[in-house]
Amino acid sequence: QVHLEESGGGLVQPGGSLRLSCAASGSIFSIGTMAWYRQAPGQQRELVASITSHSDTNYADSVKGRFTISRDDARKTSDLQMNNLKVEDTAVYYCNTPLWGLQYWGRGTQVTVSS
């Protein structure tokens, strides 16, 4: 079992920045791919960014150049640095990792971008 917990969400003005963090815990030696998803009201949950155990990254087109995903294997964390935030980025952001084909999710952290 893997427990994921997000932190760092909040209210920010357009153009501002936030740094989200996901902490993984459980009876595991290492984490494979870690990912950040988001879900806005009335929208489907969508993949924002992912990072493999070898630190290969992938980003949604909508956030390329603005968001950066990273990981710290010693701390078992994944961060999502979000710069130049837009109103359209408003959503609940979820940390995700697979384990034996089963998707594990954090409870989410709210990011609200508003003037």
C-alpha positions in Angstrom: 0.0 0.0 0.0 1.1 3.6 -0.8 -0.2 6.7 1.0 0.1 10.0 -0.9 -0.4 13.4 0.6 -0.4 16.7 -1.3 0.4 20.1 0.2 1.1 23.6 -1.0 -2.2 24.5 -2.7 -3.8 27.9 -2.1 -5.1 31.1 -3.6 -2.8 33.0 -6.0 -3.2 35.8 -8.4 -2.8 35.3 -12.2 0.9 35.4 -13.0 1.9 34.1 -9.6 3.5 30.9 -8.5 2.8 28.0 -6.3 4.9 24.9 -5.4 2.9 21.7 -4.7 4.5 18.8 -2.9 3.5 15.2 -2.8 4.8 12.9 0.0 4.7 9.2 -0.4 4.8 6.8 2.4 4.2 3.1 3.0 6.0 -0.2 3.1 7.8 0.4 -0.1 11.4 0.7 -1.1 11.0 3.0 -4.0 8.4 4.8 -6.1 8.2 4.4 -9.9 6.5 7.0 -12.0 4.9 9.9 -10.1 2.4 12.2 -11.7 0.2 15.2 -11.1 -3.3 15.4 -12.3 -5.9 18.1 -11.9 -9.6 18.3 -12.1 -11.6 21.5 -12.5 -15.3 21.8 -11.7 -17.3 20.0 -14.4 -14.2 18.8 -16.1 -12.5 15.4 -16.5 -9.4 14.7 -14.5 -6.4 15.3 -16.7 -2.7 14.5 -16.6 -0.6 17.6 -15.9 2.9 16.2 -15.6 4.7 13.0 -14.8 8.2 11.9 -13.9 9.6 8.4 -14.1 12.0 6.8 -11.7 14.8 7.9 -14.1 13.6 11.5 -14.0 12.2 11.5 -17.5 9.4 14.1 -17.6 6.3 14.7 -19.6 3.9 17.7 -19.5 0.5 18.5 -20.8 0.8 21.1 -23.7 -1.2 23.6 -21.6 1.5 23.8 -18.9 4.7 23.3 -20.9 7.2 26.1 -20.1 5.3 27.1 -17.0 5.2 24.0 -14.8 8.1 21.8 -13.6 7.8 18.4 -12.0 10.6 17.0 -9.9 11.3 14.2 -7.5 13.4 13.6 -4.5 13.8 9.8 -4.0 15.6 10.2 -0.6 12.5 12.1 0.7 10.0 10.2 -1.4 8.5 13.4 -2.7 7.4 14.9 -5.9 7.1 18.6 -6.4 5.2 20.6 -9.0 6.5 24.1 -9.4 3.8 26.2 -11.1 4.8 29.5 -12.5 2.9 32.2 -14.4 -0.4 30.7 -13.2 -3.5 31.4 -15.2 -7.2 31.4 -14.2 -7.6 28.2 -16.3 -5.2 26.4 -13.9 -7.7 26.5 -11.1 -8.4 23.0 -10.1 -7.9 20.3 -7.5 -4.5 18.9 -8.0 -3.9 15.2 -7.2 -0.7 13.3 -6.8 -0.7 9.8 -8.4 1.5 6.8 -8.6 0.8 3.3 -9.9 1.5 0.1 -8.0 0.9 -3.3 -9.7 -1.4 -1.6 -12.2 -3.5 0.0 -9.5 -3.6 3.8 -9.3 -3.0 5.4 -6.0 -4.2 8.9 -5.4 -3.8 11.6 -2.8 -6.8 13.4 -1.5 -6.0 16.5 -3.6 -5.1 20.1 -2.9 -7.0 23.1 -4.1 -5.3 25.6 -6.4 -7.3 28.7 -7.1 -6.0 31.3 -9.5 -8.0 34.5 -9.2 -7.6 38.2 -9.2 
